């Protein structure tokens, strides 16, 4: 996902805003979700990403489901 979006991994941190700082859009978020599903072999509910505004929001929403 990082290489597809053109983001540098060093530019991503928990407090970064997804849309303003990282310049992600709704299609990027769908791609992130699909890649996460493929990577983990799990199927995460897209509504988990709906209210995410910063990177930490995403982490907080998927971490409990990771196991």
TADANOR-V72125 format. One line per field, one symbol per residue. ss: DSSP state (a for helix, b for strand, c for the rest). burial: I if it has 24 or more other ideal C-beta (glycine too) atoms within 12 Angstrom, else O. Layout:
ss: ???
burial: ???
This chain:
ss: caaaacccaaacccccbccccccccaaaaaaaaaaaaaaaccccccaaaacccbaaaaaaaaacccc
burial: IOOOOOOOOOOIOOOIOIOOOIOIOOOIIOOIIOOIOOOOOOOIOOOIIOOIOOIOOIOOIIOOOOO
